[in-house]
Amino acid sequence: MYTTHTLGSLTLQLFEQMKSYVSVADFCATASTIEFAANDGLLENDLILFKLSFPGFELEARCREGTVFIRRNGLYQHSEQIRGTGRLHVAIQWNVDSIGCGIAPWTGDWNAMSQHMRSVRTPQTVPPMELHRMLRANSLLAGTAYKSADDLFATVLDCLHLCEEDIRRFGGERFVWGKQGDPSRPLDEPEISRYVASFLASYGAARNFDVSCESTAGSGNIDFWVVAPVVDAGLAKVAIEAKKADHANLAHGFTVQLPAYMGRLKTNHGIFLVYWLKSPDYPYPTQNSYPELEIELLHPLPRAPGVRSVPVALALTGIDPHVLIRIDPLAVS
């Protein structure tokens, strides 16, 4: 009735009829939906549809008495109940801050499930980085080597922008505020970087790169970098140095710390992340937008061809930090 896959500390239990709908790689995505047709009263049975167990992370779907259930790390959601043997449309889905499921009489229209879905909000949850690494090491994640280090660099830049969109879409920027319990103060850079890295790692799982964000012994700082295979060149790395936009030594981080870090990693590619963190109670830096800061502080500085500065918008205001604000003094009375 069940197939069980075991790999180190990973266990995946699958109902036999679910094998064509679920793969191990599905559980490394930040968002996923599994849909299938249930026939002949399948949902009447007490069954585990799938269950993935990994230290610190569990995701399970099961059915019983005409109802589907989904559980992630102790939080549950259930569908409506439809008893009988009629053919049913089943959908199970999850993203970083919710889990959901739904069932409906089969109509043949795969787009008809929205009104039947039920979901519950959860804490921000992404698959552990160790899970990604284990699956890739055992060739269980799809992916090929990059054509060049430049190709990897371009991919990481694109993924950072997607991470920012994900964080903002789900209201995740609020999780980088609250230093020492004060909601008006942002967390320190290492904590923010770990948060950003957790989103970037999920994109890496889909695009065949690994993300490391580890504490540096005895310093309170972190090492943040990306590594991936390159055709005929072994492994390529991208160094990432991150600062808050109001950091007193922003220019030093860009011109000294990032190049030194790139040297230690033996890479020609580096990203300078700038965390934009303004709020009504935290009016820093003095610039109105990131483009102003870039033009005033970073643009005049020398940079190597393989270095880019990238903002990450984590402000608690409605102002788009990417929009350059210009005020015409003649228009102000």
N, C-alpha and C positions, 0 to 999 in steps of 0.2 A: 504493500500500500504506500510506503514511504521510501524515498531515496535520501540517504544521508551522506553529505560530503564533509570530510574533516581535513583541515589543513592547519597544523599547529594548534593555536588556541581558537581557531575559527571553526564553527559548526554550522552547516546549512542543512535544514531538514525540509524536503519538498514532497508534497503530495504528488503521486505519480502523474496525474493528469495535468499538473502545473508545470512540468518540466519544459514544455514548449513555450511557456509564457514568461518564465523567470530565469535569469542568469545571475551568477555571482556579481558580475559587474554592475547590475542594476542598483545594488546597495551602496555603491560608491558615488552615485549621483546626488547632487543637492536636492533635486526634485525628480520624481518619477511617477508614472501612472501605469498600472497593470490592469488590463481589461480582458474579460473572457466571457463566454457563454456557459451557464450552468444548466445542465440537462437532467431530466429524470429524477428530480427531487434531490439533487446533490447537496443543496444547502440545508436539507433536513438533518443530515448526518453531523455528528460531532467530530469535526476533522480539523487538523492543522493544514492550512493551505501552503504556508511557508513559514519558516522560523529561522532567522539568522542570529547567532549568538557569538559575541566577541567581547573581550573584557571591556566593560564600560559602555557597551552598545548592544542593544537588542531590538529587533524589529520582527513582529509576528503578525500574521493574518490567519484567522480561522473562521469556521462557520458552525452554526448549531440552530436547529429549529427554525429554519428559514431566515436567519439573520447572519450578517457578516460582521466580524470584529477586526479591528486593527489595534495593535499595541506597540508603543515605542518607549522603551525605558520606563515602564510603569504607568504610562498614561494611555487611556483607552478611548476609542470611539466605536459606535456600532451603527449599522444601517437600519433602515426600517425593516419590518418583518413581513415576509410574503411566504405563506405556507403553501404546500402542494407540490405537484410534479411538473408544473409548466416550465417552459424554457425561460431563463432569466438572464438579464444583462448585469454583469458584476464589474465594478470599478473600485480599485484600491489605489490610493495615492498618498504621497508625502512630499513635503519640502522642508526647508530649514526650520520653520516655526509652526508647522501644523501637520496633522495626520487626518485622513478622511477615508470614507468608503461609502458605497451606495449600491443598491440593487433596484431593478425595475423589470417589468415584463418585457420580453424580447420584442423589439420592433424591427430590427435589422438596421437601424440608424445608429451608428456609433457616436453621433453628436448629440444624442437625446438624453444624456445622463446628468447634465448640470443641475436640473431641478431636483434630482434624487440624491445628490451628494450631501453628506453630513460630515462636518469636520470639527476638530477641537484645536485650539491654540496650544502650543507646547513651548518650553524654553528653546532658545536657539540651539539647534542640534545639527551637527554635520558629522559624517562618518569619520572615524579616527584615521589620522594620517598613517598609523601603523597598519591599518587594514589595507589601505591603498598599496603600501610598499610590499606587503606580503603577497597580494594578488599579482602585482606586476612582476615580482621576483619569480613567481611560479607560472608566468605567462598566461594568467587568467584574465588579464585586462587587454583589450584590443589596443594596438598602437604600434607604430613603426618609428624607426629612427628619423630624426630631422635631417633635411638635406644639408643644412649648414648651421653654424652657431648664430648667424644673422636670422635665420628662419625661426630658431627657438626664441631669440630676443623679441622678434616681432609678435610671436604668439603670446609670450608672457605679458607684453605691453597691452595687447588686446584683452587678455584675461583679467588684468588689473582693473581695466575700465568696466568689465562685466561684473567683477566683484563689487565695485563701488555701486553699480546699479542695483545689484541684489541687496546689498546692505540698506540702501535708501528705500527700495521697494517694500521691504519688510519692516521698516522702522528700526533697523538694527543699530543706527547711529546712537540711540539712547544708551546702548550697553557700553559705550566707551566713556561715559560720564559717571561721576559719583566717587571721585577720589576721596578716600577716608570718610565716606558717607555724605560728602557734600555734593548735591546734584548739580551745582553750578561749576564744578571743577572737573576737567577731563582727566582721565587716567594717564599714567606715565607712558612714554613711548614704547617700552618693551611689552606692556600689557596690550596696547593698541595693535602693535605689530603681530602679536600672537593671534589676535582676533581676525585681522586681515588675512594672515597666513592660513587660518582655518578655512576661509572661503576660497582662497587661491588654490589650496591643496585639492579641493573637489574638482576644480577645473583641470588641474594637473592630471587627475585620475582619468579624465576623459581625453586628454591631449598628450598623454605619455611624457609628463615631466613630474619630478618629485620636488617638494618644497620642504626645506628645513628651516626651523626657527627655534634655535636652542640657546639656552643661557650660556654666557661666557664665564668660565670659572673665575670667581673672586672679583667680578666687576659689576654685576647688576645690569650689564648690557646683554644684547643677544646677537647671535649670528643668524642672518636671514639671507637665504640664497635659494636658487633654483638650479637643478641639474637634470640633464636628459641625454640620451644617446644621440650621436650624430654619425651619419654614414661615413665610414672610413676614417673617423677621427676620434673614436672613443666617446668620452663624455664631455659635454660642454656645460659651462656654469654661467649663471647671471648673478652678480652681487647686488644686494638691495640694502641701501642705507636709508633710514627713516628718521624724520624729525617733525616735531610740531611746527606749524607755520610761525608761531611766535617764539621759537627757540632763539636764544641770544646768539648762538654760534651757527646759524643756518649756513652762512657762506663757508665757514670752516668745515662743516660737514660735507658740503658739496665739493670743495676744492682740495681737501686734505684727507678726510676720513674715508670717503667713498673710493678715491683712487688707491689709497693704502689697502683697503679691504679687497679691491679688485686684484691688487698685486699678490696678496696672500692666497687668494683663490686661483691665481694664474689665469685670469680671464680678461678679455678686452671689452666686456659688456657689463654695464652697471646701471642701476635705476636708483634715483634719488626720490623717495616717496616723501611728500609733504602732506601732513595731516591738517586739514583746514577745520578748525574747531570753535568757531565763534558761536556765541549765544547772547541773548539779551543781558545776561549777568557775567559774561566773559567776553568783553569787547576787544579781543586780541587776535591777530596783530592789528596795527593801525590801518593797514590797507583795507579797502572795501571789498576786494575780491582777490582770488588767487592770481588772475592775469596781471593785476597791478603789482602784486608781490613778485611775480616772475620777472616782469619788466624792470622793476626797481632794483631787485636784489640778485637774482640768479642769471638773468639774461646777459649782463655785462661780464660775467665770470667766464674764464676759459674752460672749455670742456672737450674731452676726447670725442671722436666720432661715434664711439659705442656707448655714450652716456646720455641718458634722458632724465629729465625731471618730470614727475608725475604727481598731480594732486589727488588726494582722496577726501571727498567731501563728507565730513562727519559733524557738521554744524547743526545746532538746534534752532535754526531760524529758517524762515521760508525763502531766504535769499539764495539764489543760485550762485555758488562761489566761482563758477566758471565764466560768468558774464562780467565783462569789464564795464564798470560804471564810470561814465564821464559826465561831469556837471558843467554846464555852460554858465560861467559867472555872469554873463549879461542877462540870463534868464532868471536870476535870483534877485528878488527885490529886497 
